Amino acid sequence: MADHLRKIAVEEAFIVPELAERLRDFSNSPSLSLDKLFFGPLYGGKLRLRERPVLEDLLDVENQRLAEMDRLGVDMQVLSVTSPGVQMLDADTACEVSEIINDRLADIVHRRPDRFAGLAAFAPHAPKRAAREIERAIGQLGLNGLIVNSHTNNEYLDDPKFYPILEAAEAHDATLYIHPRAPSDLMAGALHSYGIESAMWGYGVEVGTHVVRLMTSGVFDRFPKLRICIGHMGEAIPFWLWRINNINAKGQRAGLCPKTELSMQEYFLRNVYITTSGMEDPLALEYSIRKLGADRVLWAIDYPYEASASATKFIEEAPLDPEVKKKVAYRNAEALFHIAPAR
């Protein structure tokens, strides 16, 4: 149809049985990880957002998911392994499962390149092996970018031990999507109550902290072409950006913060992109576009954790200039994740 708005959703979760089985075992372990509060019920089959358990939605890519995409006019999903991914596994197992995920994902994308793109998984706790898997996944399998679920064993990507990963991402022009998981032990204490450990609050605090660490540590001086993408309208950073920039500048002048080549705002506007996943607020969308620019905001659903129908309605009815809407709905995704334009 001439009036159809092309839509590419860029934070859409799936899982393979090999990972689901291992995470089910972990959910029954004595670990005190806050992640268990969410994915324990998920892998126990008790978490339902539709008629069937979420785990079934994650495992099913080319049946009911595709039918729902067709019904709602979603042209493409950029698939990535669901949180917490392989990062709960020991390093050797995480490397093995990452390869399985990426092989399976590449098969899906190659079968339906018109409907699916994919972000490659890797094991951050084995940085050199992760870098080799990035090279294989992007260079050989042809996947479209990378996914990491924030911290790994309570450590963040600003630690120099992870530089091989960032170097590989930059070298292969692969955008790194930092997706939430439950907060690390460093910040988990106050988040054990009232259900605020996950999407309501803890996820955004976790990823926002991760990205601010990258900016303030000088990582983007070392890797100036590294591209980071984060969801949920930027995990609150766009709304705090003036203050982050201002306080960091004062701290640098006082010798309290590491010296960096650019300001925090300059790094965010150069190296970071955001998506609308799970954040269907027209005022937040308008602010983000005005603050960051129309080229840096992408549409997403957060399937299957958020409703595709409302997310689709949100972008279709967003009070945006038509050319801006096209950028948010699909053009920015095409550019950032190397997706071929529709024929």
Secondary structure as the mmCIF struct_conf table of DSSP 4:
data_model
#
loop_
_struct_conf.conf_type_id
_struct_conf.id
_struct_conf.beg_label_comp_id
_struct_conf.beg_label_asym_id
_struct_conf.beg_label_seq_id
_struct_conf.end_label_comp_id
_struct_conf.end_label_asym_id
_struct_conf.end_label_seq_id
TURN_TY1_P TURN_TY1_P1 ALA A 2 ASP A 3
STRN STRN1 ILE A 8 PHE A 14
HELX_RH_AL_P HELX_RH_AL_P1 PRO A 17 SER A 27
TURN_TY1_P TURN_TY1_P2 ASN A 28 ASN A 28
BEND BEND1 SER A 29 PRO A 30
TURN_TY1_P TURN_TY1_P3 LEU A 34 LEU A 34
HELX_RH_AL_P HELX_RH_AL_P2 ASP A 35 TYR A 43
TURN_TY1_P TURN_TY1_P4 GLY A 44 GLY A 45
STRN STRN2 ARG A 48 ARG A 48
BEND BEND2 LEU A 49 ARG A 52
STRN STRN3 PRO A 53 PRO A 53
HELX_RH_AL_P HELX_RH_AL_P3 VAL A 54 LEU A 59
BEND BEND3 VAL A 61 ASN A 63
HELX_RH_AL_P HELX_RH_AL_P4 GLN A 64 LEU A 72
TURN_TY1_P TURN_TY1_P5 GLY A 73 GLY A 73
STRN STRN4 MET A 76 VAL A 81
HELX_LH_PP_P HELX_LH_PP_P1 THR A 82 THR A 82
TURN_TY1_P TURN_TY1_P6 SER A 83 PRO A 84
HELX_RH_3T_P HELX_RH_3T_P1 GLY A 85 MET A 88
BEND BEND4 LEU A 89 LEU A 89
HELX_RH_AL_P HELX_RH_AL_P5 ALA A 91 ARG A 111
TURN_TY1_P TURN_TY1_P7 PRO A 113 ARG A 115
STRN STRN5 PHE A 116 ALA A 120
TURN_TY1_P TURN_TY1_P8 PRO A 124 HIS A 125
BEND BEND5 ALA A 126 ALA A 126
HELX_RH_AL_P HELX_RH_AL_P6 PRO A 127 ILE A 134
HELX_RH_PI_P HELX_RH_PI_P1 GLU A 135 GLN A 140
BEND BEND6 LEU A 141 LEU A 141
STRN STRN6 GLY A 145 VAL A 148
BEND BEND7 SER A 150 SER A 150
STRN STRN7 THR A 152 THR A 152
TURN_TY1_P TURN_TY1_P9 ASN A 153 ASN A 154
STRN STRN8 GLU A 155 GLU A 155
TURN_TY1_P TURN_TY1_P10 LEU A 157 ASP A 158
BEND BEND8 ASP A 159 ASP A 159
HELX_RH_3T_P HELX_RH_3T_P2 PRO A 160 PHE A 162
HELX_RH_AL_P HELX_RH_AL_P7 TYR A 163 ALA A 171
TURN_TY1_P TURN_TY1_P11 HIS A 172 ASP A 173
STRN STRN9 LEU A 176 ILE A 178
BEND BEND9 ALA A 182 ALA A 182
HELX_LH_PP_P HELX_LH_PP_P2 PRO A 183 SER A 184
TURN_TY1_P TURN_TY1_P12 ASP A 185 MET A 187
HELX_RH_3T_P HELX_RH_3T_P3 GLY A 189 LEU A 191
BEND BEND10 HIS A 192 SER A 193
TURN_TY1_P TURN_TY1_P13 TYR A 194 GLU A 197
BEND BEND11 SER A 198 SER A 198
TURN_TY1_P TURN_TY1_P14 ALA A 199 TRP A 201
HELX_RH_AL_P HELX_RH_AL_P8 GLY A 202 SER A 217
TURN_TY1_P TURN_TY1_P15 GLY A 218 GLY A 218
HELX_RH_AL_P HELX_RH_AL_P9 VAL A 219 ARG A 222
BEND BEND12 PHE A 223 PHE A 223
TURN_TY1_P TURN_TY1_P16 PRO A 224 LYS A 225
STRN STRN10 ILE A 228 ILE A 230
HELX_RH_3T_P HELX_RH_3T_P4 HIS A 232 GLY A 234
TURN_TY1_P TURN_TY1_P17 GLU A 235 ALA A 236
HELX_RH_AL_P HELX_RH_AL_P10 ILE A 237 ARG A 253
TURN_TY1_P TURN_TY1_P18 ALA A 254 GLY A 255
BEND BEND13 LEU A 256 CYS A 257
BEND BEND14 GLU A 261 LEU A 262
HELX_RH_AL_P HELX_RH_AL_P11 MET A 264 ASN A 271
STRN STRN11 VAL A 272 THR A 275
TURN_TY1_P TURN_TY1_P19 SER A 277 GLY A 278
HELX_RH_AL_P HELX_RH_AL_P12 PRO A 282 LEU A 292
HELX_RH_3T_P HELX_RH_3T_P5 ALA A 294 ARG A 296
STRN STRN12 VAL A 297 LEU A 298
TURN_TY1_P TURN_TY1_P20 TYR A 303 TYR A 305
BEND BEND15 GLU A 306 GLU A 306
HELX_RH_AL_P HELX_RH_AL_P13 SER A 308 GLU A 317
HELX_RH_AL_P HELX_RH_AL_P14 PRO A 322 LYS A 326
HELX_RH_PI_P HELX_RH_PI_P2 LYS A 327 ARG A 331
HELX_RH_AL_P HELX_RH_AL_P15 ASN A 332 LEU A 336
TURN_TY1_P TURN_TY1_P21 PHE A 337 HIS A 338
HELX_LH_PP_P HELX_LH_PP_P3 ILE A 339 ALA A 342
#
